[in-house]
Amino acid sequence: MNLAITFAAITVLATTFGGYVALKSSDRFHLVLGLSAGLLLGLVGFDLLPEVFSMNTTEIGGIRSVSLAILVGFLALHIIEGFFGGHEPAESDYGHDHEHHNIAGSLGALAMGGHVFLDGIGLGVAFKVSDSLGYAVFIAVLVHAFSDGLNTVSLMVKSGHWTKTSYMLLGVDAVARIGGAAVGTYLVLNDSMLALYLALFSGFVIYLATSHILPEAHSRHSSRWTFFATICGVLIMWGVVASL
């Protein structure tokens, strides 16, 4: 089986495992999320951004095209979530003074399927660039899948919403991740186009880390240990990227 598709299947298991871990260690929930955000930001800063800027040097209106792609990725996910429902779970502790979208709804399922499909494509495309980049992106996608489990699967169980719809969400997650990896693997793109997609993917990752995972990590148990966990995540990814 293709390596990217195999790794995508592993990330599906990480989603469920994330839910299990959250149920067993809810008092350390914020530390795990802080670590996850650090890993994602480390991937972008140490691996994805240097790679895309070296692969594509074209400009649009005097601005590097990959820079524009990063911003487009960030803003696109922000706008899409505004229309189709947030990535943040309905039972989230973060921001009690604003309206939550119900992720168990059909639009929430669509939004979830969309962002994990992009994860899968990013994984497939990364392996087309190099194995080392593929492994680094796999770690990031694994972390994202794990945090998905922390933020959705476990909270649905604890709130008594573990219904057929919840199983459907797991099915959507599995199909979208593996399907995205298959599409990314067999896309025929030159280096410049690969760089543009990875730049878009970088924007997605930055958005998820800064707009969902970090706010949730600091929502109830914000402390110096949460900051420490985030810094540890960055340092761990530094070591991983340096060793690949």
N, C-alpha and C positions, 0 to 999 in steps of 0.2 A: 504494500500500500504506500502511496505517496507520503513523504515525511510530514508535509504541512497538514495533510488531511488526518494523519495519525495523531499529531499533536493537537489538532482542533478537537478530536474526539476526547482527548485527555482533559481539555479545558471544560468540556461538558460535565465531566465527573467533578471538576473543581467547584462548579456552581452548587451542586448538591452538598458537597463536603463543606462549603462555606456556610450553608444553612445549618448543618449539623454542629459545626464549631461554635456558631453564634448561640445556639441553644445550650451548649455545654459551658460556655465561658462568656456570658453576657456582660459580666463585670469588667471584662478586658476587651470589650467590643471596640472601644475607641482607640486602643493601642494597635489592634490589628488593622483598622482602617487607616490610621496614621502611617503605619508601615507601608501599607498598600499604595497610598498616595505618593510616598517617597520613592518607591520602586518605579512607579509610572513616570514621575517627573525625571528621575534619573535616566530612564531609558530615552526619553525625548532629548534631554540635554547632552548626554554623553554619546549617544549612538545615532538616533534618527536624524537630528538636525545636522550634525557634521556630514552624514551620508548624503542627505538630499541636496545640501549646498554644494557638495563636490560633484554630484552627478548631473546637475542642471544649473547652467550659468546664464540662461536666457533672462531677458528683462521685458517687462510690460510697463510702458509709461515711466521708464527710469527706475522701476522697482523690480527686484528679483522676483521672478514668477513663483518660486517656491515660497517666498515670504507671503505673497498674496494667497497662495493655496493654504498655508497654515491658518491665516485669518479666516478664509472662506470656510475651512473645516470647522473651526471653533464656532463661528457665527451660524453656520448651517445647522449644526446640531442644536444650538441654543434655540433657533427659530422653529425647527421641526418639533422639538419637545414642547414649545409653547403652544403649538397647534394640536399635537397628538397626545399630549399627556407626558408628565415628567418621568424621568428615570428614577426619581426619588420615590420610595415607597409611601403608600398612603398613611402608614402608621409611624412614619419617621418622627424623631424627636426634634428635628431641625426646623426652626422657623414656625412656631405655633401660630403666629399672627398672619399667616398667609394661607390661601386655599390650596389644598392638596388634590392631586389627580389620583384616581383609583387605578393603580397599575394592573389590577385584575380584570379590567374592562377590555373590550375588544380593541379599542384604540391604543390602550396601554400595551397590549400584546403586540400590536403592529409596531409601535415605537421600539419595544424591546427587541423584536425580531430584526428590525432595521439596524439598530446599533451593533448587535452581535454579528450580523451578516457582514458589516463593515470590518469588525474585528477579524473575521475569517478571511476576508479578502486581503487585509493587511498582512496576515500571517503568510498567505500564499504568495503574495507579491514580494515579501521580504526574503523568502527562500530563493526567489528568482534572482535577487541581487547577490546574495552570498549566504552561505550556511551560518556564518557568525552573526549576521544581522537577523537571520531567521530565528536562531536560538534566543537572541535578545528580545525580539518581538514576542516569541512564544512565552517567555517569562512574563512580559507585560500583559499579554492576553490572558494568561493563567491567573495573574493577580486580579485583573478586571473580572474574570469569571468568578473567582473566589469572593470578591466584594459584592458581586451580584447576588450570590447566595446569602451573604451576610445581610444584605439590604432588602431582599425580597422573599426568598424561600422561607427563611427562619421566621420572619415577622408574620407571614401568612399563617404559618403553623401556630404561632403563639397567640394570634388573634382569632383563631378558630375558623379561618377562611381557606383551609386546605381542602378545596373542592375539585371537581373535574376541571374547572377553569385553571386551577393551579397546576394540575398535571399537564394541561394544554400548554401552559407557559414553559414548562420544562421541555416539552416536545418541540415548541417553537425555538427554544434556545439551542437544542441539539441540532435540529435541521439547519437553522440559520448559520451556526458556527461552521459545521462541516461543509454545508453548501457554499458558504463564502470562501472557505479555504480551497475548495475545488475550483471555483471560478477564478480566484486569484492565481492559482497554479497554472491554469491553462490559458490565461490572458496573454495575448501576443502584443507586447509593448516594448518600445525602445527605452533606453536608459532615461531619457528626459521625461517620458510619460510615467515611468516607474517612480521617478523622483517626485513628480507632481502628486501621484496618489499617496506616496509615503508622507509627503508634506501635509496633505489633507488629513491623513491618519494621525499625524502628529497633533494637528488642531483638535481632532476628536479626543485624543488622549489627554491633552492639556485641559480641555473643557471638563471631562469626566473627573479628573483628579482635583481640579480647583473649584468646580461648581457643585459637585455631589459628594465625593469621598471625604475631602477635607472638612467641609462644613458639617457633615454628619459626624465626623470624628470629634469635632469640638462642640457638638450641640449640648451634651449633657455632662460629660466628664472631662471637659477641657482642662488640661494641666500641663505642667512642664514635661511629664512623661509622654504626652501625646506629641509634643514638639520633638522630643528626643526620638520617638519611634519614627517620625517622618524623616528626620535627619539620618537615622540608621538605614532607612529604606534607600535614601539617596546614596549613602556610602556603600551599601551592599551592591547596588546596581553599578556603581563606579568600579568595584572589584570584579564584578561579572563581566562587564564590557571590556575592561583592561585585560582580562584573561582569555577572551575569545579570539 
